[in-house]
Amino acid sequence: MTTFRDAWQEALYGPDGFYRRQRPAMHFRTSVHASSLFGQAIARLAEQLDLSEVVDIGAGTGELGKVLRTEGLSVLDIELDDQLPDRLTGLVIANEWLDNVPCELVEWDEDGVPRYLLADLTPGAVVTGNNLDWLQQWWPGEPGDRAEVGRARDESWQDVVRRLEPGAVAIAVDYGHLRATRPPFGTLTGFRSGQECAPEPDGSCDITAHVALDSLAAAVDGQLVSQRDALTQLGLSGRRPPLELAQTDPMRYLAELSSAGEAGELLDPSGLGGFGWVWTATEADTVRRASRALSA
Ligand SMILES: C[S@@+](CC[C@H](N)C(=O)[O-])C[C@H]1O[C@@H](n2cnc3c(N)ncnc32)[C@H](O)[C@@H]1O
């Protein structure tokens, strides 16, 4: 029997896979669905980095690109059958792509030996080689624990980062965890029509697992910052407008109130604000600029 990873790959991206038939916004809500404030903040970041092009990897139905084009940026959307250019310039973003990159699941048996989980989630072969090394470094476990091996995500993102031209910046945005607080039973989840569901690898639902953000950052010489901190640095605030404005300029009051609500969702530390941004820049001056733009 194939491993769960192979079944997951087929279920999402095979000829009849979930992402061949479905639009992400019908099943879950990302930052780009939550508010155009997210794209506007990315546009301000591009401006601060003096970059006029954005590459959106795993663009879904292109909501981010629509906002960025309105802000005057040129945008290349990359989806499943698109060829990723050999060289990438500008600002490269992947919002909630890597959690959808299928990875091996493992479970430690009663002797403390990690074994791959098969398509039906029963244990199979013993984990060896690079995957075992990865587990020992990033996600050690005990009998009965389950983990998701982050190498597939690290390697997918390394493939992007190694294409960056001098001056380009890449940012992977995703939900994740760090070594000190890995969930002992993993994070594998399904989503269908806005609801969590069993992660059946039959093409009927999205299948996702959180990203090991510290491993990802180490794999690409990246810096990790929370979405809340990054967006706050980029000027987003969930502060409500003063009540007096409701008297003097009710329309503006309502607009600012609605914007504060949307910003609040993007910044919520227990929701989208708790996501990690792993950023990598290619030359010293760009590293300095990105660091100024994104670090508190
Ligand atoms: C969770 S959705 C995120 C969509 C969008 N970025 C957003 O924030 O709403 C992940 C997207 O990544 C796309 N994807 C998965 N693997 C990909 C690959 N190898 N190249 C390009 N896109 C990919 C899927 O088709 C899907 O549209």
The ligand as a Gaussian input file, in Angstrom:
#p B3LYP/6-31G(d) Opt

LIG

0 1
 C       -4.668000      26.952000       0.324000
 S       -4.679000      27.414000      -1.329000
 C       -4.139000      29.099000      -1.151000
 C       -4.609000      29.999000      -2.265000
 C       -4.220000      31.474000      -2.117000
 N       -2.793000      31.671000      -2.019000
 C       -4.893000      32.092000      -0.897000
 O       -4.186000      32.578000      -0.025000
 O       -6.133000      32.082000      -0.840000
 C       -3.221000      26.608000      -1.975000
 C       -3.068000      26.746000      -3.464000
 O       -1.783000      26.244000      -3.846000
 C       -1.934000      25.651000      -5.131000
 N       -0.790000      24.773000      -5.371000
 C       -0.516000      23.599000      -4.797000
 N        0.634000      23.071000      -5.272000
 C        1.106000      23.949000      -6.181000
 C        2.256000      23.991000      -7.019000
 N        3.148000      23.008000      -7.023000
 N        2.428000      25.071000      -7.813000
 C        1.523000      26.068000      -7.812000
 N        0.407000      26.088000      -7.051000
 C        0.205000      25.053000      -6.246000
 C       -3.269000      24.928000      -5.028000
 O       -3.805000      24.610000      -6.305000
 C       -4.099000      25.982000      -4.275000
 O       -4.763000      26.857000      -5.146000

